[in-house]
Amino acid sequence: MIQDAQLETARLFVRPFEDEDVDALVDLFADPDVRRYVDDGRALSRADAALWVRNSRRNLRLHGYGTGAVVERPSGRLIGWAGMARPDEGGEELIYGLARPFWNRGLGRELLAALVDFATERGIDPLRATVHPDNKASIALLERQGFRRRSRAEAADANDLLFERQADPSASMVAAPSR
């Protein structure tokens, strides 16, 4: 997640991906409920998982942050992914996901709050997230963290909704001319 460091919350930490995470990512994406709203909804092949790990490491080297493994503190087990992706169309995009046994425990809210703080501390503004329109839980989490829906046409995938959060919401407002 962070070059030579990790993002920590009360119950989780996000660390850079390691080669040993490839199989855990494949297992995570074997669950149709976990992958339903991610990319094309298909299972992740071992080759794709290895590419994800390599690309995340490259982003860490180039930008100092990227995506990484979400690990449950008590067990030390990889239970998801999170961080900042860098889509081709530019701008950082927040991504996250958890294994189904960890849903509905407040971990998504805890993780998202930490990611927003991380981005704010680094001046990543605006912060974007794309969400499948049927992913009501993720939409609710984003809205509680101050994300606002933008035009669907602005999302890279026309089926997704684009949400954006600005550290200073007034920054996007045009000032009225003074008299």
C-alpha positions as CSV (number, residue, x, y, z in Angstrom):
1,M,0.0,0.0,0.0
2,I,2.7,2.4,1.0
3,Q,6.3,2.1,0.0
4,D,8.2,0.4,2.8
5,A,5.3,0.8,5.2
6,Q,1.7,-0.1,5.8
7,L,-1.7,1.6,6.5
8,E,-3.1,0.6,9.9
9,T,-6.5,0.6,11.5
10,A,-7.8,-0.8,14.8
11,R,-8.5,-4.2,13.2
12,L,-6.8,-4.2,9.9
13,F,-3.6,-3.3,8.1
14,V,-2.9,-2.8,4.4
15,R,0.6,-3.7,3.3
16,P,2.3,-4.0,-0.1
17,F,1.4,-7.1,-2.0
18,E,4.0,-9.9,-1.9
19,D,4.5,-12.8,-4.3
20,E,3.0,-15.1,-1.7
21,D,-0.3,-13.2,-2.0
22,V,-1.1,-14.4,-5.6
23,D,-2.8,-17.6,-4.5
24,A,-4.8,-15.8,-1.8
25,L,-6.0,-13.3,-4.4
26,V,-7.1,-16.1,-6.7
27,D,-8.9,-17.7,-3.8
28,L,-10.6,-14.4,-2.9
29,F,-11.9,-13.9,-6.4
30,A,-13.1,-17.5,-6.6
31,D,-16.2,-16.3,-4.6
32,P,-18.8,-15.0,-7.1
33,D,-20.2,-12.6,-4.5
34,V,-16.8,-11.0,-4.0
35,R,-16.0,-10.5,-7.7
36,R,-19.6,-9.7,-8.8
37,Y,-19.0,-5.9,-9.0
38,V,-15.3,-6.0,-9.7
39,D,-14.1,-5.4,-13.3
40,D,-15.9,-7.9,-15.6
41,G,-17.0,-10.1,-12.7
42,R,-14.9,-13.1,-13.7
43,A,-12.6,-15.1,-11.5
44,L,-9.0,-13.9,-11.3
45,S,-6.5,-16.2,-13.0
46,R,-3.1,-16.9,-11.3
47,A,-1.5,-15.0,-14.2
48,D,-3.8,-12.0,-13.7
49,A,-3.2,-12.0,-9.9
50,A,0.6,-12.1,-10.5
51,L,0.3,-9.2,-12.9
52,W,-1.7,-7.2,-10.3
53,V,1.0,-7.8,-7.7
54,R,3.7,-6.7,-10.2
55,N,1.7,-3.6,-11.3
56,S,1.1,-2.6,-7.6
57,R,4.8,-2.9,-6.9
58,R,5.6,-0.7,-9.9
59,N,3.1,1.9,-8.7
60,L,4.8,1.8,-5.2
61,R,8.2,2.5,-6.8
62,L,6.9,5.2,-9.1
63,H,4.4,7.0,-6.9
64,G,5.1,5.9,-3.3
65,Y,1.6,4.2,-3.0
66,G,-0.6,1.8,-4.8
67,T,-2.9,-1.1,-3.9
68,G,-2.1,-3.8,-1.4
69,A,-3.2,-6.6,0.7
70,V,-5.8,-6.0,3.5
71,V,-4.8,-8.2,6.4
72,E,-6.8,-9.0,9.5
73,R,-4.8,-8.2,12.6
74,P,-5.7,-11.1,14.9
75,S,-5.2,-13.8,12.2
76,G,-2.6,-12.2,9.9
77,R,-4.7,-13.5,7.1
78,L,-5.2,-11.7,3.7
79,I,-8.9,-10.8,3.6
80,G,-9.0,-8.3,0.8
81,W,-7.4,-5.6,-1.2
82,A,-7.3,-1.8,-1.0
83,G,-5.5,1.3,-2.1
84,M,-5.1,3.7,-4.9
85,A,-5.2,2.5,-8.4
86,R,-4.0,4.6,-11.3
87,P,-6.3,4.0,-14.3
88,D,-5.2,4.9,-17.8
89,E,-7.5,7.9,-18.0
90,G,-5.5,9.6,-15.1
91,G,-6.2,10.5,-11.5
92,E,-6.0,8.2,-8.5
93,E,-8.9,5.9,-7.9
94,L,-9.7,4.3,-4.6
95,I,-10.3,0.6,-4.7
96,Y,-11.2,-1.9,-2.0
97,G,-12.8,-5.2,-1.4
98,L,-13.1,-7.8,1.4
99,A,-13.8,-11.5,1.6
100,R,-17.5,-12.3,2.2
101,P,-17.0,-13.6,5.8
102,F,-15.7,-10.1,6.7
103,W,-18.7,-8.2,5.4
104,N,-21.2,-6.5,7.7
105,R,-18.7,-6.0,10.5
106,G,-17.9,-2.4,10.0
107,L,-14.5,-3.3,8.4
108,G,-15.4,-1.6,5.1
109,R,-16.2,1.6,6.9
110,E,-13.0,1.4,9.0
111,L,-10.9,0.7,5.9
112,L,-12.5,3.4,3.7
113,A,-12.0,6.0,6.4
114,A,-8.3,5.1,6.7
115,L,-7.9,5.3,2.9
116,V,-9.6,8.7,2.7
117,D,-7.3,10.0,5.5
118,F,-4.3,8.5,3.7
119,A,-5.2,10.3,0.4
120,T,-6.0,13.6,2.2
121,E,-2.6,13.5,4.0
122,R,-0.9,13.1,0.6
123,G,-2.9,15.8,-1.2
124,I,-4.7,13.4,-3.5
125,D,-7.6,15.6,-4.5
126,P,-10.0,14.9,-5.8
127,L,-10.3,11.3,-4.9
128,R,-12.3,9.1,-7.2
129,A,-14.1,5.7,-6.9
130,T,-16.1,3.8,-9.5
131,V,-18.9,1.6,-8.4
132,H,-21.3,-0.8,-10.1
133,P,-24.8,0.7,-9.7
134,D,-26.1,-2.4,-8.0
135,N,-23.4,-2.3,-5.3
136,K,-25.6,-0.5,-2.8
137,A,-23.3,-1.3,0.2
138,S,-20.3,0.3,-1.4
139,I,-22.3,3.3,-2.6
140,A,-23.6,3.9,1.0
141,L,-20.0,3.6,2.4
142,L,-18.7,6.1,-0.1
143,E,-21.5,8.6,0.5
144,R,-20.9,8.4,4.3
145,Q,-17.3,9.3,3.6
146,G,-18.3,12.5,1.7
147,F,-18.1,11.1,-1.9
148,R,-20.6,12.5,-4.3
149,R,-21.9,11.0,-7.5
150,R,-20.7,12.4,-10.8
151,S,-21.9,11.8,-14.3
152,R,-21.9,8.1,-15.4
153,A,-20.4,9.3,-18.6
154,E,-17.3,10.3,-16.7
155,A,-16.6,6.8,-15.5
156,A,-14.2,4.7,-17.6
157,D,-16.8,1.8,-17.7
158,A,-20.1,3.2,-18.9
159,N,-21.9,0.7,-16.6
160,D,-20.2,2.1,-13.5
161,L,-21.0,5.2,-11.5
162,L,-18.2,7.6,-10.7
163,F,-18.0,9.0,-7.2
164,E,-15.6,11.8,-6.2
165,R,-14.6,13.4,-2.9
166,Q,-12.8,16.7,-2.7
167,A,-10.8,17.6,0.4
168,D,-12.1,21.1,0.1
169,P,-15.5,21.0,-1.6
170,S,-15.5,24.8,-2.1
171,A,-12.4,24.4,-4.3
172,S,-14.6,23.3,-7.2
173,M,-17.0,26.2,-6.9
174,V,-16.4,29.2,-9.1
175,A,-16.1,32.4,-7.1
176,A,-18.4,35.2,-7.9
177,P,-16.7,38.3,-9.2
178,S,-16.2,41.0,-6.5
179,R,-17.6,44.5,-7.0
